[in-house]
Amino acid sequence: MSKPEYVYVTYIETTADALWRALTDGDLTERYWFGNRIASDWTPGSAYRFTNAGSPTVEGEVIVFDPVRKLAYSWIDRKPEAAGESASRVTFDLEPRGKVVKLTVTHDELGEDGRTRRSISGGWPMVLSNLKSLLETGHVIEIAAPSCSAKDAA
C-alpha cells in the first residue's frame, strides 16, 4: 500500500516566471507564507530551509530544480510537536495555460500516523490562497495563520 498524499491544484493569473520566483525567493515567500522565508542555492542535493523570525520551521533537501516547470524538495517539519516524524516530499508542477499557470502541489510520502497530513491539509490552502492573491493583486489576503501561529503555516 502506498503512503498517503495531499494534492492541491489552483490556477493563477500570472506568468510561469513570476510564479517560479514566488516559490524560490525568500523575500516573496515571507510575504505570502505567514512570515516563513525560504533560502537555498537550489542545486539538487543541496539543503533548503524555511525560517520564521530567525528560527527554522521546515527544512530538507532539494530533489528537483527544473526552472519554471518543476520544483521538489523533502519536507522535515522542525516544530516541536512534529519531533520524530519522518521526512515527506513536496512537489510543485507548473503548467502555463495561456494567461494563467496551473499549479499542482503534491505533498506525499506522508507518515502513516496522519499528523503531517492533518497539519498540511489546513496549511496548504491558506498558503496557496495567499500566493495566488499576491501574484494576481499584489497583496496577500488577511487571514490568520493556521493554529494562530505563523510557524504552523503549511
ZADO-1210 file (C-alpha; in nm, 4 decimals, padded with zeros to 6 digits):
<atoms>
<atom x="00.0000" y="00.0000" z="00.0000" code="MET" pos="1"/>
<atom x="00.1353" y="00.3430" z="-00.0925" code="SER" pos="2"/>
<atom x="00.1733" y="00.6209" z="00.1605" code="LYS" pos="3"/>
<atom x="-00.0971" y="00.8902" z="00.1690" code="PRO" pos="4"/>
<atom x="-00.0611" y="01.2067" z="-00.0340" code="GLU" pos="5"/>
<atom x="-00.2187" y="01.5509" z="-00.0451" code="TYR" pos="6"/>
<atom x="-00.2773" y="01.7190" z="-00.3834" code="VAL" pos="7"/>
<atom x="-00.3873" y="02.0790" z="-00.4360" code="TYR" pos="8"/>
<atom x="-00.4483" y="02.2331" z="-00.7796" code="VAL" pos="9"/>
<atom x="-00.5042" y="02.6014" z="-00.8494" code="THR" pos="10"/>
<atom x="-00.4923" y="02.8323" z="-01.1496" code="TYR" pos="11"/>
<atom x="-00.3109" y="03.1629" z="-01.1077" code="ILE" pos="12"/>
<atom x="-00.3297" y="03.4560" z="-01.3470" code="GLU" pos="13"/>
<atom x="00.0436" y="03.5166" z="-01.3748" code="THR" pos="14"/>
<atom x="00.3461" y="03.4035" z="-01.5714" code="THR" pos="15"/>
<atom x="00.5429" y="03.0882" z="-01.5017" code="ALA" pos="16"/>
<atom x="00.8477" y="03.3085" z="-01.4333" code="ASP" pos="17"/>
<atom x="00.6660" y="03.5132" z="-01.1686" code="ALA" pos="18"/>
<atom x="00.5243" y="03.2012" z="-01.0027" code="LEU" pos="19"/>
<atom x="00.8650" y="03.0327" z="-01.0039" code="TRP" pos="20"/>
<atom x="01.0220" y="03.3379" z="-00.8422" code="ARG" pos="21"/>
<atom x="00.7487" y="03.3381" z="-00.5759" code="ALA" pos="22"/>
<atom x="00.8252" y="02.9749" z="-00.4909" code="LEU" pos="23"/>
<atom x="01.2024" y="03.0190" z="-00.4672" code="THR" pos="24"/>
<atom x="01.2641" y="03.3764" z="-00.3460" code="ASP" pos="25"/>
<atom x="01.2688" y="03.4266" z="00.0315" code="GLY" pos="26"/>
<atom x="01.1550" y="03.7894" z="00.0057" code="ASP" pos="27"/>
<atom x="00.8361" y="03.6657" z="-00.1611" code="LEU" pos="28"/>
<atom x="00.7711" y="03.3520" z="00.0473" code="THR" pos="29"/>
<atom x="00.7960" y="03.5653" z="00.3586" code="GLU" pos="30"/>
<atom x="00.5066" y="03.7775" z="00.2287" code="ARG" pos="31"/>
<atom x="00.2568" y="03.5003" z="00.1494" code="TYR" pos="32"/>
<atom x="00.3776" y="03.2118" z="00.3708" code="TRP" pos="33"/>
<atom x="00.2960" y="03.3777" z="00.7035" code="PHE" pos="34"/>
<atom x="00.6459" y="03.5124" z="00.7607" code="GLY" pos="35"/>
<atom x="00.8294" y="03.1959" z="00.6528" code="ASN" pos="36"/>
<atom x="01.1355" y="03.2776" z="00.4442" code="ARG" pos="37"/>
<atom x="01.2924" y="03.0145" z="00.2188" code="ILE" pos="38"/>
<atom x="01.6640" y="03.0001" z="00.1393" code="ALA" pos="39"/>
<atom x="01.8720" y="02.7636" z="-00.0749" code="SER" pos="40"/>
<atom x="02.1226" y="02.7620" z="-00.3569" code="ASP" pos="41"/>
<atom x="01.8662" y="02.5365" z="-00.5349" code="TRP" pos="42"/>
<atom x="02.1158" y="02.2795" z="-00.6567" code="THR" pos="43"/>
<atom x="01.9609" y="01.9302" z="-00.6454" code="PRO" pos="44"/>
<atom x="02.1007" y="01.7562" z="-00.3393" code="GLY" pos="45"/>
<atom x="02.1598" y="02.0802" z="-00.1506" code="SER" pos="46"/>
<atom x="01.9773" y="02.1940" z="00.1598" code="ALA" pos="47"/>
<atom x="01.6933" y="02.4429" z="00.1809" code="TYR" pos="48"/>
<atom x="01.5387" y="02.5957" z="00.4910" code="ARG" pos="49"/>
<atom x="01.2337" y="02.7963" z="00.5890" code="PHE" pos="50"/>
<atom x="01.2838" y="03.0287" z="00.8840" code="THR" pos="51"/>
<atom x="01.0371" y="03.2463" z="01.0687" code="ASN" pos="52"/>
<atom x="01.1752" y="03.5261" z="01.2853" code="ALA" pos="53"/>
<atom x="01.5148" y="03.3553" z="01.2536" code="GLY" pos="54"/>
<atom x="01.4001" y="03.0143" z="01.3788" code="SER" pos="55"/>
<atom x="01.3914" y="02.7118" z="01.1466" code="PRO" pos="56"/>
<atom x="01.0393" y="02.5892" z="01.0702" code="THR" pos="57"/>
<atom x="01.0892" y="02.3453" z="00.7809" code="VAL" pos="58"/>
<atom x="01.3995" y="02.2162" z="00.6093" code="GLU" pos="59"/>
<atom x="01.5141" y="01.9439" z="00.3785" code="GLY" pos="60"/>
<atom x="01.6914" y="01.8676" z="00.0548" code="GLU" pos="61"/>
<atom x="01.6265" y="01.9950" z="-00.2965" code="VAL" pos="62"/>
<atom x="01.5254" y="01.6957" z="-00.5104" code="ILE" pos="63"/>
<atom x="01.4257" y="01.8545" z="-00.8435" code="VAL" pos="64"/>
<atom x="01.5005" y="02.2047" z="-00.9675" code="PHE" pos="65"/>
<atom x="01.3700" y="02.2478" z="-01.3229" code="ASP" pos="66"/>
<atom x="01.3094" y="02.6248" z="-01.3533" code="PRO" pos="67"/>
<atom x="00.9547" y="02.7327" z="-01.4379" code="VAL" pos="68"/>
<atom x="00.8458" y="02.3680" z="-01.4649" code="ARG" pos="69"/>
<atom x="00.9041" y="02.1609" z="-01.1523" code="LYS" pos="70"/>
<atom x="01.0398" y="02.2032" z="-00.8009" code="LEU" pos="71"/>
<atom x="01.0563" y="01.9248" z="-00.5444" code="ALA" pos="72"/>
<atom x="01.2104" y="01.9018" z="-00.2005" code="TYR" pos="73"/>
<atom x="01.1956" y="01.6855" z="00.1073" code="SER" pos="74"/>
<atom x="00.9967" y="01.8304" z="00.3986" code="TRP" pos="75"/>
<atom x="01.1158" y="01.7979" z="00.7561" code="ILE" pos="76"/>
<atom x="00.8966" y="01.9913" z="00.9968" code="ASP" pos="77"/>
<atom x="01.1060" y="02.1464" z="01.2754" code="ARG" pos="78"/>
<atom x="00.8163" y="02.2436" z="01.5022" code="LYS" pos="79"/>
<atom x="00.8457" y="02.0743" z="01.8443" code="PRO" pos="80"/>
<atom x="00.5136" y="01.8920" z="01.8026" code="GLU" pos="81"/>
<atom x="00.6487" y="01.7298" z="01.4846" code="ALA" pos="82"/>
<atom x="00.9552" y="01.5806" z="01.6535" code="ALA" pos="83"/>
<atom x="01.0197" y="01.2262" z="01.5396" code="GLY" pos="84"/>
<atom x="00.8176" y="01.2477" z="01.2186" code="GLU" pos="85"/>
<atom x="00.9835" y="01.1186" z="00.9052" code="SER" pos="86"/>
<atom x="01.0552" y="01.3392" z="00.6050" code="ALA" pos="87"/>
<atom x="00.7866" y="01.3822" z="00.3422" code="SER" pos="88"/>
<atom x="00.8126" y="01.5345" z="-00.0067" code="ARG" pos="89"/>
<atom x="00.6608" y="01.8427" z="-00.1703" code="VAL" pos="90"/>
<atom x="00.6426" y="01.8807" z="-00.5489" code="THR" pos="91"/>
<atom x="00.5317" y="02.1908" z="-00.7375" code="PHE" pos="92"/>
<atom x="00.4369" y="02.1353" z="-01.1035" code="ASP" pos="93"/>
<atom x="00.3845" y="02.4489" z="-01.3137" code="LEU" pos="94"/>
<atom x="00.1940" y="02.4305" z="-01.6415" code="GLU" pos="95"/>
<atom x="00.1366" y="02.7522" z="-01.8404" code="PRO" pos="96"/>
<atom x="-00.2161" y="02.7724" z="-01.9849" code="ARG" pos="97"/>
<atom x="-00.2442" y="03.0939" z="-02.1830" code="GLY" pos="98"/>
<atom x="-00.2774" y="03.3835" z="-01.9376" code="LYS" pos="99"/>
<atom x="-00.2743" y="03.1557" z="-01.6340" code="VAL" pos="100"/>
<atom x="-00.0475" y="02.8949" z="-01.4827" code="VAL" pos="101"/>
<atom x="-00.1842" y="02.5698" z="-01.3470" code="LYS" pos="102"/>
<atom x="-00.0039" y="02.4950" z="-01.0210" code="LEU" pos="103"/>
<atom x="-00.0250" y="02.1437" z="-00.8809" code="THR" pos="104"/>
<atom x="00.1194" y="02.0930" z="-00.5340" code="VAL" pos="105"/>
<atom x="00.1658" y="01.7330" z="-00.4259" code="THR" pos="106"/>
<atom x="00.2737" y="01.6622" z="-00.0696" code="HIS" pos="107"/>
<atom x="00.3432" y="01.2906" z="-00.0457" code="ASP" pos="108"/>
<atom x="00.5450" y="01.0269" z="00.1369" code="GLU" pos="109"/>
<atom x="00.3449" y="01.1274" z="00.4427" code="LEU" pos="110"/>
<atom x="00.3766" y="00.9311" z="00.7639" code="GLY" pos="111"/>
<atom x="00.1134" y="00.6715" z="00.8398" code="GLU" pos="112"/>
<atom x="00.0035" y="00.8393" z="01.1653" code="ASP" pos="113"/>
<atom x="-00.1521" y="01.1315" z="00.9778" code="GLY" pos="114"/>
<atom x="-00.0091" y="01.4149" z="01.1913" code="ARG" pos="115"/>
<atom x="00.1620" y="01.5881" z="00.8998" code="THR" pos="116"/>
<atom x="-00.1367" y="01.5308" z="00.6705" code="ARG" pos="117"/>
<atom x="-00.3718" y="01.6911" z="00.9237" code="ARG" pos="118"/>
<atom x="-00.1389" y="01.9891" z="00.9579" code="SER" pos="119"/>
<atom x="-00.0817" y="02.0469" z="00.5866" code="ILE" pos="120"/>
<atom x="-00.4451" y="01.9993" z="00.4859" code="SER" pos="121"/>
<atom x="-00.5195" y="02.3211" z="00.6745" code="GLY" pos="122"/>
<atom x="-00.1955" y="02.4993" z="00.5891" code="GLY" pos="123"/>
<atom x="-00.1595" y="02.4473" z="00.2143" code="TRP" pos="124"/>
<atom x="-00.4954" y="02.6042" z="00.1182" code="PRO" pos="125"/>
<atom x="-00.4077" y="02.9169" z="00.3193" code="MET" pos="126"/>
<atom x="-00.0544" y="02.9451" z="00.1821" code="VAL" pos="127"/>
<atom x="-00.1635" y="02.8881" z="-00.1773" code="LEU" pos="128"/>
<atom x="-00.4567" y="03.1303" z="-00.1477" code="SER" pos="129"/>
<atom x="-00.2117" y="03.3945" z="-00.0272" code="ASN" pos="130"/>
<atom x="00.0289" y="03.3098" z="-00.3108" code="LEU" pos="131"/>
<atom x="-00.2495" y="03.3415" z="-00.5690" code="LYS" pos="132"/>
<atom x="-00.3688" y="03.6712" z="-00.4227" code="SER" pos="133"/>
<atom x="-00.0169" y="03.8153" z="-00.4098" code="LEU" pos="134"/>
<atom x="00.0558" y="03.7296" z="-00.7723" code="LEU" pos="135"/>
<atom x="-00.2824" y="03.8442" z="-00.9040" code="GLU" pos="136"/>
<atom x="-00.3383" y="04.1576" z="-00.6938" code="THR" pos="137"/>
<atom x="-00.0040" y="04.2499" z="-00.5404" code="GLY" pos="138"/>
<atom x="-00.1151" y="04.1875" z="-00.1831" code="HIS" pos="139"/>
<atom x="-00.1980" y="03.8923" z="00.0394" code="VAL" pos="140"/>
<atom x="-00.5352" y="03.8286" z="00.1948" code="ILE" pos="141"/>
<atom x="-00.5874" y="03.8968" z="00.5622" code="GLU" pos="142"/>
<atom x="-00.6138" y="03.5530" z="00.7123" code="ILE" pos="143"/>
<atom x="-00.4828" y="03.4179" z="01.0400" code="ALA" pos="144"/>
<atom x="-00.2127" y="03.1558" z="01.0093" code="ALA" pos="145"/>
<atom x="-00.3165" y="02.8001" z="01.0974" code="PRO" pos="146"/>
<atom x="-00.3168" y="02.7339" z="01.4727" code="SER" pos="147"/>
<atom x="-00.2819" y="03.1105" z="01.5295" code="CYS" pos="148"/>
<atom x="00.0931" y="03.0827" z="01.4760" code="SER" pos="149"/>
<atom x="00.2880" y="03.1877" z="01.1692" code="ALA" pos="150"/>
<atom x="00.5220" y="02.8953" z="01.2266" code="LYS" pos="151"/>
<atom x="00.2372" y="02.6469" z="01.1761" code="ASP" pos="152"/>
<atom x="00.1509" y="02.7537" z="00.8199" code="ALA" pos="153"/>
<atom x="00.1648" y="02.4569" z="00.5868" code="ALA" pos="154"/>
</atoms>
